[in-house]
Amino acid sequence: MAERTFFAEWVLPIIHGPIHFGFVTIANGKIIAVGKQSDFNGNKQQVQDLGFAVLSPALVNALFHPDYPVADPQITARGSFLNWLHSGKNYTRLSSKLEVESDLLSAIKRCYDYGTAAIGIRTRHPEISQHLEHSGLYSVVFQMLRGFREDNAFEVWNTRAQLKDRDLTRFYQAGEFLFNLTPEVFRNIANTSARTALPISFMKEEELFFRKGQGRIYQYLLGRGDMDYRWQPPGMSPLRHFLSHAFAAQNTILSQVINLEEDELDLLNDQPQTFHMCLHPRFDRQWELGTAPGQMIRDKGFNICLGTFAEHMDIRAEMRSASAEYGFKPDEIIRMATLNGARALGLEDKIGSLEAGKEAKIFSIRSETSIVDPYNIILFTNERLRQVS
């Protein structure tokens, strides 16, 4: 492929501050140079000047949950996620591979409209990933396993899908939730998977279940016929239970994390594994679950990324919510939705920033007039991100 260069009023490398009047040169699908237009010494005839525009790396939707469509508010009240999870209608939806497959296909078609070129997916139907491989999206698929009874551990583990990594798609295992997968399977995941992803400390009911073995989660497992009557509550918080039983893979994405305490974050920092924090502000607001301690997580030095759920594929809307919910600065948010997300998924060598050697997954956003703040135009306008290469 011939070498091409793009000039723009702003270039966002992500690895450092924005470049005013910058350029990006690509060849054979790779970035080969990034810099200031004044330093460009290539062939000016191969330059496409985009004018009042911002060049940005493609966005990364670190964790998408196609199995959890938004509940019908006439059937399930807001703030009742556990009730919805246990509802008969939800079971029907979750058990239908064809419905999940159809929803995912629709979501894939919208990804590039939102400026997204990589996605992490937690699903019970990992075989639907075949569509991702043909979409051009980088994807990391976490097959969700569930089955709380210890005597089902062998069956749960041995009936998991055996899928091989492909050019654009990688596969890992994960628990659906901490409270509905047997510890033996969690340990198998940690011992065999280099990466996993799990929502944790996102409902108050988790705390009651793991400390006392009571409450709505206990009733939920009873209703599913999945309660292990030999199980004894560990008498500790969900996170401490997760760590004390060695459930973490070498790279573990913890999502939601609404009820994590400061001492628990310190405990995570002391572990030999690497923990990435994926925030879902719109999901948390939809179910009135609370607000994650975003600034404290940031101040503790964790790699923070952003994810969406169900039919809500618009990662830019999630970015705006992160600004409103956590008070993150625009440059922090854009890093969360690019390089941080790529790092959480193990794709930072390919995408997430504009630097030589990385894939030329580049998007632009344009303006009719000069752009004062390149971050704000991405976050707070409805201008579409358009694929440059």
Phi, psi and omega in degrees: 000136183295151178290138179224147179232140178241128171263145175208156179300326179224142171235131180252093180292335182079318181289345171208185185296166182295152178255119178278127187056069183250178177218157172226130177248134181231155175202138179053038176077008181237152172281131179245344178199144176220135179180195178275146179300326181294340180262359183287126180235023179272196182280111182296338180288343180262010183267134170250114182270115182274354176069228181285087184210160174242130173260129185224150170294154177303151180279158181237120174267097194293326178215114177247139185240084183292340182282353184242076177294157179295134181290151173289117184298341178283344181254318184236123181290149174301147180082008182240050183302317181295321177297316179296318180302326185268356186289150179299321180298319180295319179302317180300316182295316183290330185279351184265104179297323182296321180292315179297319180298316179297316179297319182294320178301318178296320180295319180301318181297333181271346187303310183292333176296332180265005179080021185261134177232001177211145185211140170258136185232126170258117184209157174273357185234070186294341181293342179288354181294346179305329180288330179291320182300327182270356183273343186088356177280138164287137180216145173237118187252122176255111178285120180278129177249147176213156182146100190278332184289131183299326183287353176262359188301315182300314181294316180301314184290320187275350176258007177293154180293136178256089185246138182264145177301146177239187186303315185250353188234133176240151185236138175218169175254159178203155170282149175294307174219161178297331187267005178224029172222133183298143181305325181300320180288322175302318180293324176298318178299312182298326184278339187242346184248130180286345186210143175211171183213136185207131169288139182211146179053043182251355175223142177300330181298332178300316182300313180297320182294313184282337177274322187232353181068033184230178170094196189290330177292320175302315179294324178299313180293323175299315182296331178275353186069030187239013180280131176265109187289346177276346184292136177246131180300137183288347178071031181214171181293159178305316182295317180295324175297316180300315183285321184292340179257013175056050180270352186276135170280175182301321172239118183235125174267119175258125183248161183071289175047038187294322188254019177291139178264163182300318181294333177287323175296320176297321178297319177298320180295338180275352184279154178286340179280164176258130181245128176251142183251118179254122182258144181228070187300325181288322177297315181299322179288321179304320184257007179052046182277339184120188183236128178295148178284069189303312183292325178293320177298317178297314183295337177277357173090014181282151174283111183258132176230177185232148178218168181237184180216149173047229184281359181272079185272352188285097182292335177292326175295324176294322178297317178296321178295324178296327176293314183288319187281321188247348180074022177292150177282153182306317181293327176295317183295317181293325175294321178299324184268007177230269187295320180296318178296318178299320179295319180298327182268359181077026182247012187293343176280350184247318187219182174104345178205163177261100178206154185303135178100343181271163179298144181276062175265087190237137177237153177235153171228132190245161181222157177281338182229173181302142185263121181280313184234110184291337178284317184296325182292329177286318186281316197244015174239166178264008178298136185283138169282126183246137182291128179268320183210000000 
